[in-house]
Amino acid sequence: MASPSKQKATEERLQEIRRAAAESSAHQGNSDRAQIQGHDSYYGLPALKPPVWTWEVPLYFFIGGIAGVSSCIAFIANIFHVDPALVRLSLWIALGGSAICPILLIADLGRPSRFLNMLRVFKLQSPMSMGVWILVAFSGCAFSAMLGNELVLRGYGSLMVSGFRWCGEASAAVTGLLLASYTGVLIGATAIPVWFTHRRFLPAHFLTSGLGGSSAILELSGFFIPATQLFGFVTAGMEIIFELLFEIRKTSVDVPLHQGRSGIAFRIAGVLEGPTALAIRLVWGSAPNGRRAAAICFLAGALLSRYAWIWAGRASAKLPAVQFALQRDGGAKP
C-alpha cells in the first residue's frame, strides 16, 4: 500500500504542474498570433462573415441611385421651367425605379413577409431600417409627384392640384436624395474593412454615380440640352477624382480594390465612368452619337462599380489580419 506522502501531491510537484501549464499556454498564444498574422483564418474560421447579398442588391443600389436623383432633376427642372417632357420622363424614371427596388430587395430576402417585417421597426441607429423606410417614403412621394404632374399636363391645373404636385415633387426630391446616398452609408456602417475605411467617400461616390446615370438616361432619350452635358462633365470629373483617391491608397485594407476579380472590375468601372466618358465628351460631345456613347460608358461603369464594391467586401472579409490591424489602430481613417 502506498504511503500517504506518495498519494498526495507535494508542493514542488504542484509548482511543476503550474509552470508546465503556463509554458503550454504561452506557446499556444504565440501560435494563435502567428496564425492571425500570417494566414486567412482565425482558429480555422474567417474573422468576419462575408456579405451574403445576392446579385439583386448591387442592382438595387444602381437603380435606386438613378431613381432618387431623377426625382431631384424633375423638381429642379420644374422650378426653372425646363421642357415639361423632361420633367415627365424624370418623374417616370423615379417612379419606375421605386417600383423595381422593392422587388429586388424581396428577391434577395427570399419572401415578401421578410420585407414587411422590416417595416415593423423604425430604428434611427440602423442604416438598414432607415433605408427600408426611405425607400417606402420615396415610393409614395414619387407616385404623388407623377400623379400631380400628369393631372396638370392634362389640364386639371387647379390651385389644389398644383399644390399637390409641388408637395409631391419636393418630397420626392428630398427622399430621392436620401435614397441615392444612403446605400453608401449602409455598407460603410459595417465591420467589413474596405467598406468601413471608405465610409466617408462612399455616399458621395454613389450620389455622383446616380446623377451621372440619371443624366445619361435623359441623353439616351434624346434630351441633348446643356444641363445634361454639364452633368456628364461634372460627374465624369468627380469619378476621376474618386478613382485617383482609391488608387493612391495602397494599404492592406485596399487590397480587394486592386487585386482579384473585385480589383479588375473596380478599375474597369473607374475607367468607363471617368476617363473614357470624359474623353468622349471632349472629343465627340458636340454630336448626339458622341453624347450617347459617353452616356452608355458611364452607365456601364456605374453598374459594374456597384458589383465591384460588393465583391471587394466579400474579399475583405476573408482578410482577418486587416481587421485585427484596424482594431489595434482604433479604426482606419478614410
C-alpha positions as CSV (number, residue, x, y, z in Angstrom):
1,M,0.0,0.0,0.0
2,A,1.4,3.4,-1.0
3,S,2.3,5.8,1.8
4,P,0.2,8.9,2.3
5,S,3.1,11.1,1.3
6,K,3.2,9.5,-2.1
7,Q,-0.6,9.7,-2.6
8,K,-0.6,13.5,-2.1
9,A,1.0,15.9,-4.5
10,T,3.9,17.7,-2.9
11,E,4.2,21.5,-3.2
12,E,7.1,21.0,-5.6
13,R,5.0,18.9,-7.8
14,L,2.2,21.4,-7.9
15,Q,4.7,24.1,-8.9
16,E,5.9,22.0,-11.7
17,I,2.4,21.5,-13.0
18,R,1.7,25.2,-12.8
19,R,4.9,26.0,-14.8
20,A,4.1,23.4,-17.4
21,A,0.6,24.8,-17.9
22,A,1.9,28.4,-18.2
23,E,4.5,27.4,-20.8
24,S,1.9,25.5,-22.8
25,S,-0.5,28.5,-22.7
26,A,2.2,30.9,-23.8
27,H,3.2,28.6,-26.7
28,Q,-0.4,28.3,-27.8
29,G,-0.9,32.1,-27.6
30,N,2.1,32.7,-29.8
31,S,0.9,30.1,-32.2
32,D,-2.5,31.7,-32.5
33,R,-1.0,35.2,-33.0
34,A,1.2,33.8,-35.8
35,Q,-1.8,32.2,-37.4
36,I,-3.7,35.5,-37.2
37,Q,-0.8,37.5,-38.8
38,G,0.2,35.1,-41.5
39,H,-3.0,33.2,-42.6
40,D,-6.5,33.9,-43.7
41,S,-8.3,32.3,-40.7
42,Y,-8.8,32.7,-37.0
43,Y,-8.8,29.4,-35.2
44,G,-9.6,27.9,-38.6
45,L,-12.5,30.2,-39.3
46,P,-12.9,33.6,-41.0
47,A,-12.8,36.6,-38.7
48,L,-15.8,38.1,-40.3
49,K,-18.8,36.7,-42.1
50,P,-18.7,37.7,-45.8
51,P,-21.7,39.6,-47.1
52,V,-24.4,37.2,-48.3
53,W,-26.2,39.7,-50.6
54,T,-27.1,38.3,-53.9
55,W,-26.9,39.9,-57.3
56,E,-30.1,41.8,-56.7
57,V,-28.6,44.1,-54.1
58,P,-25.9,45.9,-56.2
59,L,-28.6,46.2,-58.9
60,Y,-30.9,47.8,-56.4
61,F,-28.1,50.2,-55.4
62,F,-27.7,51.2,-59.1
63,I,-31.4,51.6,-59.9
64,G,-32.2,53.3,-56.6
65,G,-29.5,55.9,-57.1
66,I,-30.7,56.8,-60.6
67,A,-34.4,56.9,-59.5
68,G,-33.6,59.1,-56.5
69,V,-31.5,61.6,-58.5
70,S,-34.1,61.7,-61.3
71,S,-36.7,63.0,-58.8
72,C,-34.3,65.8,-57.9
73,I,-33.8,66.6,-61.5
74,A,-37.5,66.8,-62.1
75,F,-38.0,69.1,-59.2
76,I,-35.2,71.5,-60.3
77,A,-36.3,71.4,-63.9
78,N,-39.8,72.3,-62.9
79,I,-38.6,75.3,-60.9
80,F,-36.6,76.6,-63.9
81,H,-39.4,75.9,-66.3
82,V,-37.4,73.4,-68.4
83,D,-39.1,71.3,-71.0
84,P,-42.2,69.6,-69.4
85,A,-41.3,66.4,-71.3
86,L,-38.0,66.2,-69.5
87,V,-39.8,66.7,-66.1
88,R,-42.3,64.0,-67.0
89,L,-39.7,61.5,-68.1
90,S,-37.6,62.1,-64.9
91,L,-40.7,61.5,-62.8
92,W,-41.5,58.3,-64.6
93,I,-37.9,57.1,-64.2
94,A,-38.2,57.8,-60.5
95,L,-41.5,56.0,-60.2
96,G,-40.2,53.1,-62.2
97,G,-37.2,52.8,-60.0
98,S,-39.3,53.0,-56.9
99,A,-41.3,50.0,-58.1
100,I,-38.4,47.9,-59.2
101,C,-36.3,48.4,-56.0
102,P,-38.7,46.7,-53.6
103,I,-38.9,43.7,-56.0
104,L,-35.1,43.4,-56.0
105,L,-35.0,43.6,-52.2
106,I,-37.7,41.0,-51.8
107,A,-36.0,38.7,-54.2
108,D,-32.8,39.0,-52.1
109,L,-34.7,38.4,-48.9
110,G,-36.5,35.4,-50.3
111,R,-40.0,36.1,-49.1
112,P,-42.2,39.2,-49.1
113,S,-43.0,38.8,-45.4
114,R,-39.4,39.5,-44.6
115,F,-39.6,42.8,-46.3
116,L,-42.8,43.6,-44.5
117,N,-41.3,42.6,-41.1
118,M,-38.6,45.2,-41.6
119,L,-41.3,47.8,-41.6
120,R,-42.3,46.8,-38.1
121,V,-39.2,48.5,-36.7
122,F,-38.2,52.2,-37.1
123,K,-34.6,52.5,-35.7
124,L,-32.6,55.6,-36.4
125,Q,-29.4,53.9,-35.4
126,S,-29.8,51.2,-38.1
127,P,-28.9,52.1,-41.7
128,M,-30.8,49.1,-42.9
129,S,-34.0,50.0,-41.1
130,M,-33.8,53.6,-42.2
131,G,-33.1,52.5,-45.8
132,V,-36.3,50.5,-46.0
133,W,-38.3,53.4,-44.7
134,I,-36.6,55.8,-47.0
135,L,-37.5,53.5,-50.0
136,V,-41.1,53.3,-48.9
137,A,-41.4,57.0,-48.4
138,F,-39.7,57.7,-51.7
139,S,-42.1,55.3,-53.5
140,G,-45.1,57.2,-52.1
141,C,-43.7,60.6,-52.9
142,A,-42.7,59.6,-56.4
143,F,-46.2,58.4,-57.1
144,S,-47.7,61.6,-55.8
145,A,-45.3,63.7,-57.9
146,M,-46.1,61.7,-61.0
147,L,-49.8,61.8,-60.4
148,G,-49.8,65.6,-59.8
149,N,-47.7,66.2,-62.9
150,E,-50.0,64.1,-65.1
151,L,-53.1,65.9,-63.8
152,V,-51.5,69.3,-64.6
153,L,-50.4,68.2,-68.1
154,R,-54.0,67.0,-68.8
155,G,-55.5,70.4,-67.9
156,Y,-56.5,69.9,-64.3
157,G,-54.4,72.8,-63.1
158,S,-56.4,74.0,-60.1
159,L,-54.7,75.5,-57.1
160,M,-55.2,72.3,-55.1
161,V,-53.7,70.1,-57.8
162,S,-50.8,72.4,-58.3
163,G,-50.1,72.4,-54.6
164,F,-50.4,68.6,-54.5
165,R,-47.9,68.4,-57.4
166,W,-45.4,70.7,-55.8
167,C,-45.6,69.0,-52.5
168,G,-45.1,65.6,-54.2
169,E,-42.1,66.7,-56.3
170,A,-40.4,68.5,-53.3
171,S,-40.8,65.5,-51.0
172,A,-39.7,63.1,-53.8
173,A,-36.6,65.2,-54.3
174,V,-35.7,65.1,-50.6
175,T,-36.4,61.4,-50.1
176,G,-34.7,60.7,-53.5
177,L,-31.6,62.4,-52.4
178,L,-31.5,60.2,-49.3
179,L,-32.2,57.1,-51.3
180,A,-29.3,57.8,-53.7
181,S,-26.8,58.3,-51.0
182,Y,-27.9,56.1,-48.1
183,T,-26.6,52.9,-49.8
184,G,-23.1,54.2,-49.3
185,V,-23.9,54.8,-45.7
186,L,-25.3,51.3,-45.4
187,I,-22.2,49.4,-46.5
188,G,-19.9,51.9,-44.7
189,A,-21.6,51.2,-41.4
190,T,-20.3,47.6,-41.3
191,A,-17.2,45.8,-39.9
192,I,-16.0,45.0,-43.4
193,P,-12.6,46.8,-43.5
194,V,-12.7,48.0,-47.1
195,W,-16.2,49.4,-46.7
196,F,-15.7,50.9,-43.2
197,T,-12.4,52.6,-44.2
198,H,-14.1,54.4,-47.1
199,R,-17.3,55.2,-45.3
200,R,-16.9,59.0,-45.8
201,F,-16.4,58.7,-49.6
202,L,-19.0,56.1,-50.4
203,P,-22.2,58.2,-50.1
204,A,-20.7,61.0,-52.3
205,H,-19.4,58.4,-54.7
206,F,-22.8,56.7,-55.0
207,L,-24.6,60.0,-55.3
208,T,-22.3,61.2,-58.1
209,S,-22.8,57.9,-59.9
210,G,-26.6,58.3,-59.6
211,L,-26.5,61.8,-61.0
212,G,-24.4,60.7,-64.0
213,G,-26.6,57.7,-64.6
214,S,-29.8,59.7,-64.5
215,S,-28.5,62.4,-66.9
216,A,-27.2,59.6,-69.1
217,I,-30.7,58.1,-69.4
218,L,-32.0,61.5,-70.3
219,E,-29.4,61.9,-73.1
220,L,-30.2,58.4,-74.4
221,S,-33.8,59.5,-74.5
222,G,-32.9,62.5,-76.8
223,F,-32.6,65.4,-74.3
224,F,-29.3,66.8,-75.6
225,I,-29.6,70.0,-73.6
226,P,-26.7,71.9,-72.0
227,A,-27.7,70.8,-68.5
228,T,-27.3,67.1,-69.2
229,Q,-23.9,67.8,-70.9
230,L,-22.8,69.7,-67.8
231,F,-23.9,66.9,-65.6
232,G,-21.9,64.5,-67.8
233,F,-18.8,66.5,-67.5
234,V,-19.1,67.1,-63.8
235,T,-19.9,63.5,-62.8
236,A,-17.1,62.1,-65.0
237,G,-14.6,64.5,-63.5
238,M,-15.8,63.6,-60.0
239,E,-15.4,59.9,-60.7
240,I,-11.9,60.5,-61.9
241,I,-11.1,62.2,-58.5
242,F,-12.7,59.4,-56.6
243,E,-10.8,56.8,-58.5
244,L,-7.5,58.6,-58.0
245,L,-8.1,58.7,-54.3
246,F,-8.9,55.0,-54.2
247,E,-5.9,54.2,-56.4
248,I,-3.4,56.3,-54.4
249,R,-4.2,54.4,-51.2
250,K,-2.1,51.2,-51.2
251,T,-2.8,50.0,-47.7
252,S,-3.6,46.4,-46.8
253,V,-7.2,47.4,-46.4
254,D,-7.4,48.4,-50.1
255,V,-6.1,45.1,-51.5
256,P,-9.5,44.0,-52.8
257,L,-9.8,47.2,-54.8
258,H,-6.5,46.4,-56.6
259,Q,-6.3,42.7,-56.9
260,G,-8.6,39.8,-57.9
261,R,-11.9,39.9,-59.5
262,S,-13.1,42.9,-57.5
263,G,-9.9,44.8,-58.3
264,I,-10.3,44.2,-62.1
265,A,-14.0,45.1,-62.0
266,F,-13.3,48.2,-59.9
267,R,-10.6,49.5,-62.3
268,I,-12.7,48.8,-65.4
269,A,-15.7,50.6,-63.9
270,G,-13.5,53.6,-63.0
271,V,-12.1,53.9,-66.5
272,L,-15.6,53.7,-68.0
273,E,-17.2,56.2,-65.6
274,G,-14.3,58.7,-65.6
275,P,-11.6,59.0,-68.3
276,T,-13.5,57.2,-71.1
277,A,-16.8,59.1,-70.6
278,L,-14.9,62.4,-70.2
279,A,-12.7,61.9,-73.2
280,I,-15.7,61.0,-75.4
281,R,-17.5,64.2,-74.4
282,L,-14.4,66.3,-75.0
283,V,-13.7,64.9,-78.4
284,W,-17.1,63.9,-79.7
285,G,-19.5,65.6,-77.3
286,S,-20.9,68.0,-79.9
287,A,-22.6,65.2,-81.8
288,P,-25.6,63.3,-80.5
289,N,-24.0,60.0,-81.1
290,G,-21.0,61.1,-79.1
291,R,-23.1,62.0,-76.1
292,R,-24.9,58.7,-76.4
293,A,-21.6,56.8,-76.4
294,A,-20.5,58.7,-73.3
295,A,-23.8,58.0,-71.6
296,I,-23.5,54.3,-72.3
297,C,-20.0,54.2,-70.9
298,F,-21.0,55.9,-67.8
299,L,-24.0,53.7,-67.2
300,A,-21.9,50.5,-67.7
301,G,-19.2,51.8,-65.4
302,A,-21.7,52.8,-62.7
303,L,-23.4,49.4,-62.7
304,L,-20.1,47.5,-62.7
305,S,-18.9,49.7,-59.8
306,R,-21.7,48.6,-57.6
307,Y,-20.9,44.9,-58.1
308,A,-17.2,45.6,-57.7
309,W,-17.8,47.1,-54.2
310,I,-19.8,44.1,-53.2
311,W,-17.1,41.7,-54.4
312,A,-14.5,43.8,-52.7
313,G,-16.4,43.5,-49.4
314,R,-16.5,39.7,-49.7
315,A,-12.8,39.6,-50.4
316,S,-12.1,42.0,-47.5
317,A,-14.0,39.8,-45.0
318,K,-11.5,36.9,-45.8
319,L,-8.5,39.0,-44.6
320,P,-8.7,38.8,-40.8
321,A,-5.2,40.3,-40.3
322,V,-6.6,43.6,-41.8
323,Q,-9.5,43.5,-39.3
324,F,-7.2,42.9,-36.3
325,A,-4.9,45.7,-37.5
326,L,-7.9,48.1,-37.7
327,Q,-8.9,47.1,-34.2
328,R,-5.4,47.7,-32.9
329,D,-5.3,51.1,-34.6
330,G,-8.7,52.1,-33.3
331,G,-10.3,52.2,-36.8
332,A,-8.8,53.4,-40.0
333,K,-9.2,57.0,-41.2
334,P,-10.5,57.2,-44.7
